[in-house]
Amino acid sequence: MLGGTSGANPYGSNEPDIRRAEIMATVMTAEPHAFVDWTSSESGTKAIGKLLGRKVTVTGRSPNSVGEVNVNGEHTDFQWPVFTPSLGTSDSVELVSRATESEFTIDLGAEVEEFVLHLGSLASILTFIDPGTTVTKVSGDVEFEVLPGRDGVKGALKGDARPTDSNGTVRVRKARAFSSIKFKLRKNYVEPSPDDGVYLQVGRIVKFVDWTIRENEQTVAGNLDGQRVTVTGNLTEVLLNGEHQGFGTSSFTPSLSFSDSVGLVSLHTESEFTANLGGEVQEVFLHLGSFGSIMTFDPDMIVTKVSGDEGFDVPELNVVTGKAKNGPPTDSNGTIRVSKRQRFSSITFKLKMSSEQGEQDGVYLQIGR
């Protein structure tokens, strides 16, 4: 509901209800998620943000259908265990749900196969309009239900206890890859009380390579979503058993507490590397750890900084740079998105040290999409 207040206790006064929700929730295997960094709103009808370096918008067709937009990580109602993953703090968009249906559009900025919605304080019925849309409940309280046709989700009015109304997480897919999706929203109660304020956060799952074998000194191979991926070049240590913990900071999006990694050797002169991705893609994400080097891609590649610490920069469309510095963490760290105007199946880049000090720079690499 609109105008609720937050309690200090994460379970609040209705701890038994939350515990029951945890038991009843259908919780899928935890996977790395990236959520929208909401940055602004327009005229009560649009929220604007970025997800993995791409512009994302939520637009309502009706006046004042987009309420408060939290842009500084001030929203705390996604902290409950009914959300997967739960977010201690987050940005959020408030959708205004009324007795008559309102229409909204989510533009994701890039083609995706699926995305994730956190829906908080939901006392409404949300129905996707586009044919072939399928909704799957990931987690949620008992009253947070997927509609019989699997084309939407509904929640129930539950008063002022925290968290208010119904809450949960769904995955949304369509028959084919898509970059935008439409839905309708209306209240799920008849009282002439205030409109229903629904809190929304949009996210994507990013899958990373499971590196499995060091084939030789120059090549490492792994699997990414069922496809064989290789990196070839001057390699150092390769971690195959999720032993790398250097990607676990906020410099990386999403951060990975434990991960495989590929060690690249960077010298004073340029070395060339090739990553074969196992199939055509529109973009890949590279985590670059302990990066005190200059990485240059082919001229037709487009590099976008997703996140990173001081000194991690993209000064040109096909170049990313890092600075050598004493840690921890050592050197620069961050995540980039690599894309191209057409789909591609491999990327080639050159690597050289950004400092004259030392004989070589060891760069930690992980690849996701």
N, C-alpha and C positions, 0 to 999 in steps of 0.2 A: 504494500500500500504506500501511497505518497505520504511523506512526512514522518516516517518511523525514526526511532532513535536507537543508537547502538549501545550495547552493554559492554562492560569491561571483560566479563567472563565469556570465553569463546563458546561455552555451551549455554550460557544464560540460565533463565529460570525453567526452561523446558528440556533439561538434560535427558530425561528418559526418551523424549521424542527423537532427539538427535541420535541417541544410541540405537533406537529402533530403526531409524533411517539407515544407519551404517550397516545394520544386519540385513535389511531388506534391499539395499541398493545393489544393482547389478554393476559391479566394478570390473572394468577391463584392465588388462596389463598396463602398468604405468609406462608411458612413452614420453620422449622429449616433446614439449609443447612450446610454441611461441605465441604470445598474445599481443593484441593491438596496443600500441602506444597512442592513445587518443590525444590530439593536440588542440582541437578547436571545434567550435560549433557555429552554425549559421542560421539565424532567423527562426529558431525553434523548429526547423525541419531537417537539419543535417548535422551529423557528427563526422569529423574528419580526423584520420590518424594514419599511422604507418604500421605495417606488418611485414617483417623481414625485408625492409627497405622499399616496400611498395605502398602506394597510397591506397587506403581503404576508406570507404564512406558508408554510412547508414543514413538513408534518406526517407522521410515520411511524406506522403502525398498531402496529408491534412495539416492545416495550420496548428502550430504548437504541439505537434505529435512527438517531437523529440524534446525531452525535458533537460534536466541537469546533466552535463557531461563532465565527469571527473577526469582531469588531465594530469594530475600530479601524484598518482598512486594513492589517493586518499580514500578509496573505497575499500572497506574491510569486510563486507558481507559475503565475499567469495572465500572466506577463510574456513568455512564449515566443512566437515568431512563428507558432506553430500555432493561436493564438487570434485571432479577429477580432471586435472589436479587441483587441490585447494590452493588458494592464493592468499597469503597473509595480508598483503596490500596489493591493490591493482587500480588501474583506470577502469572506468565503466561509462556506459551510455544508458540513460533512463528513457524508456519508451512509454508514451502515454497511451493507455488502453481505455477505450470508452465503450459505451453500451452498443454502439454501432461499429461495424468493422472499419478499421483503418489499415491502409496498405503501406508497406515499407519495402525498400530495396537495399540489399547489402551488395556493394561492389567490392570485390576482393583484390582488384588490381592485377591479377594474373590467373591463368587457368589452374584449377585445382581439381583433384578427384574427390576430396571431401574437406570439410572443415568442422570445427567444434564450437558449440555455443554454451556458455554458462548463462543460465537464466535464473535470476534471483527475485524473490518476492513476487512470484508468478501466481496471480489469481485470475488468469485469463486463458483463452484458447488461442494458440498460435498455429496457423495453418499455412503451409507452403503452397504457392499457386502453381509453380512450374510443374508440368507433367514429368513423371519419372523420378520425383524426389522421394527419397527414403530416409526416415529418421530412426535412429537407434538410440535407446537410452543407455548412457554410459554409467551414470550413477544418479542418485536423487532420493528424496524422501518418498514415503508411500503414496502420497497424493499426487506426486509428479509423474504423470502418465503419458505415454505415447498414444496417439489417437489410433483407433482400430485400423484405419487405412494406412498407417505408418507414414502419413504425410504431415504430421504436426505433433504438438505436445500441449497438454493442458495442466493447469494447477488449480488449487482450491484456496478459498479465503480462510485464513486461520487466525485472524486477530493480530494483536500487537506483540506477542512473544517473539523473541529473537531466535532464529531468523523468521521474519514474517512470511506468511503464506507458503507456497510451495517453492522448492529450490532443487536444481539439479543441472546435469550436463548431458548434452546430446551430441551425437555425430550426425552430420547431414551429408548425404550423397545424392548425385543425380545419375541418370542413365549414361551420360557422357561427361567428359571434363567440362568445367564451366568457370566463368569468372564473375558472375553475378547471379543473384537469386532473389525472388520476391516472396513475401509472406503477408498474411492478414492477421490482425490482432483484435480481439474484443474481450470485454469483461466476462468472467464466468460466474457472475452473481447478479441478482436482480435489484438489490437494494439501491435506492437513489443516493448512495453515498459517493464520496469523491471518486474520481477516475482512479484506475489501477496503475501504479507506477512499477514498471517491470525493469529490472536491472539486467543489462546485457553486456557480455564480453565475448569477443570473437577471437578464435585461435586456430592455429594449424599444428598438426603433428609433423615433425621433421624426422625422417628416418636416416640413420647414419650407417656407414659401411661396417659390417662385421668382417674385419680383416682376419683371414684364416691361414694363409701360408706365405712364407717368404720363398718364392720360387727360385731365386738366385740373388746374387749381389745387387742386381739392377732392378729387380721386379718383385713386387708384392701383390697378392691377389686376395679378393674378398667378395662378399655378397651384399648387395643392396636391393632389398625388396625383390629378391628372386633373380637378380641379374648379376653377372660376373663383372667385377670392377677391378682394374689394375692400375698401379702407378709404376712408371718406369723412369729411372734416372739414378743419380748418385745418392744412394740411401744409406742411412745409419740405422740405429735401433728401431725395430718394429715391434710394437706391443700388441699381442693377439688376444689377450685374455681379460680385457677390460681393466687393465692395471693402470692406465694413465689417468691421473687426477688433475692435470693442469688445465682442463677445459671447464672446471667447476666454478669459475668466478662470473661476475656480472658482465665482464668484458665480452662474453660469448652469448650468442642468441641462437637456440636455447643453450643454457649452461648444462654441462654433463658432469655429474659427480664422478662417474667412472666411465671409461671409454677405451676403445682401441685407439692406436695412433700410429702414424707413419713418420719416421724421422727423415727429413731432407737435409742434405749437406749443401750449404751455401758457402762459396769461396769468393775471393776477390775478383775473379773473372767469372763471366756468366756460365752457368750450367743449365742444360735444358731438361725438362721433365714433361712427360705425357701421362695424362689420366684418361684411360678408356672407360666409359661409363656403362657399357653393356647394352645400350639402347638410346634412342633419341629422347632428349629432354629439352625443356625450355629454359631451365635454370638449375644451377647447383649452388650449394652453400659450402664454403670452406672455413673451417676453424683453423686459425694460424696462431700457434703458441710459441712463446720465446722467439719472437720474430724481430730480428735485428737486421733485416735485409730489404732488398728491393725485388719485387716480383712483377714481371712484365709479361702480359698475355699477348696473343696475336692481335693485330690492329682491329679486327672485326669483333672482338669480344668487348663486352660492357661490364665493368666492375663497379659495384655499389657497396659502400660501407653500410653494414647493418648495425654493428656495434663495435666498441673497442675502447681501449684506454688511451691516455695521452701519448702522442707520437705515432699512433696507428692511423694511417691516413690514405686517402685515394686522391692523389694530386692530378691524375689524368684518367681518362675513361678506361684505360686498359692497364693501369699501374696501381699497385698498392705498396706502401712503404712502412717500415717500422724502424724504431731507434734502438740501438744497443744501450742497455742500462743495467745497473746492478739491481737484483731483486731483493726479496721476492715480490711479485713474480718477475722473472728475468725478462729483459727486453720488452718489446711491445706485444700486445695480445688483442685479438679481435676476430670478428666474423665478417666475411664478404659474400655478396651474391654475385655469381658470374652468369651472364646471360648473353644472348645473341639475337639478332633480328629474326633469324630462322632457327628451328630446332637443330640440335647438334648432339653428337654421340661421343665426342672426346674434347679435351682441352689440352693445349700445349702452353707452357710458360717457361720463362727463364728466371733464374734466381742468382743474385749476387749480394755480397755483404754491403751494408750501408755505412760501415765504419772501416777505417784502415787498421784498427787494432785487432789483434788476434789472427789466427790462421784460418779459422772457419767458424761458421755460425750454424748451429743445429736448430732446425725449424720443425716444430711438431705440427702435423697436418691431420685433419679429419674431414671427410667428405659426406655431405648430407643432401637430401632433397625432399 
